[in-house]
Amino acid sequence: MKQKILIVEDSLTIRRMLTQALRQQTELEVDAFETLGETRHCNGEDYLVALVDLTLPDAPSGEAVTVLMERKLPVVILTADISEEKRAHWLEAGVLDYVMKDSRHSLQYAIGLVHRLYLNQQIEVLVVDDSVTARHRTATQLRRQLLNVHEACHAQEALVMMRDHPQIRLLLIDYHMPKIDGISLVRRLRERYNKQQLAIIGISGSDKTGLSARYLKQGANDFLNQPFEPEELQCRVSHNLEALEHFERIQDAANRDHLTTLYNRRYWFSEGQKWFDELKEQNVPMGICMIDVDHFKQINDTWGHDVGDQVLRHLSQQLKKFFPDALLARFGGEEFALMLPRFTGCALSNRIEEFRLHMRDLPLSKDTPLFVKASYGVLSVDNMGLSEALCEADRLLYIAKTTGRDKIMTHELEAAAVAGAA
């Protein structure tokens, strides 16, 4: 994904404000210039978007906008004043948007717009319309927003497209289509996808009374009357995508442990069952490990609860680094769980042992010479269900805790210990 922003603005104050805000709020790289001449080496391959003042010292009549668009840069105009005629001209010419330089709120809108464009690079949308002209016009406007656009000319093709491209997040659906109209297509889609999974905007140029209400009642998130302004399309698309993302953030927060940002126990069981079933169906081996920090109460009593929290975060961060392909969770307190695909037997136990030793040798911080020791119940999943496998891993963890701590325990190690005792 492109991660650089170009600013061309002769006001030092605005240039600095935009540059600082973009770097702080988006973590994107920013190149800022005062004149058009300074941008002679800039081209569309390097930049996500250009924020360009409409009146520059060496381009007083908007020439900078034209030149940068010819270099294939997506352009957002910065201006203190714009007439209706100029607004229509520049939007028709293909600029993404314009931002008034009249308040901090306007500049914040520019930051939000840049962030939206950055996210759009990974978002797929589908336009469904039997009119080639209307479909292409809508698709072109969406591509200017840096969205990845698919097109379908009727409902059946749209359903196939959704099957083949499950990552599509937003549909724009015209009403008048052969065989299956837009509202009927919305109804079919809502049988598979809810409003938090897929946003749908109904479109129609029909004068039919109540058409927008019918779309909304069948499950559309929004509605647009044709013909529509590019600005209106952009605003509605952005608002619907932001609503999806807002729900995802809420859902993700509900699924995670607030201290460590690992998944919580409830989500691990829900998602773990899906992983478990899919891996079993594909005959992919897997391992499960239960982890418990040793002497955690003593750590809290000796070092304080703040350090105890650091220990849990420290362990969690290392788990994420060490096992990027695992399903990880904090089950509660100092107990953690992981499901690791494609690892069983010696490969699994060796991997967990490697992590155990890694944690023993890694101080909590430069200022806190504390090393995290833990016990591990390690299980190669065979002919058992998820709950049974987790219980067995927990039993192995208990053996590790009661036979000295700071060790891993597997069926093989348990059998060897029993044989040795005999």
Buried (B, 14 or more C-beta within 10 A) or exposed (E): EBEBBBBBBBBEEBBEBBBEBBEEEBEBBBBBBBBBEBBEEBBBEBBBBBBBBBBBEEBEEBBBBBBBBEBEBBBBBBBEEBEEEBBEEBBEEBBBBBBBBEEEEEBBBBBBBBBBBBBBBEBBBBBBBBBEEBBEBBBEBBBBBBBBBBBBBBBBBBBEBBEEEEEBBBBBBBBBBEEBBBBBBBBBBBEEBEBEEBBBBBBBBEEEEEBBEBBBEBBBBBBBBBEBEBEEBBEBBBEBBBBBBEBEEEEEEEBBBEEBBBBBBEBBBEBBEEBBEEBBEEEEBBBBBBBBBBBBEEBBEEBEEEBBEBBBBBBBEBBBEBBEEBBBBBBEEBBBBBBBBEBBEEBBBEBBBEBBEEBEEEEBEEEEEBEBBBBBBBBBBEEEEBEEBBBBBBBBBBBBBEEEBBBBBBBEBBEEEEEEEE
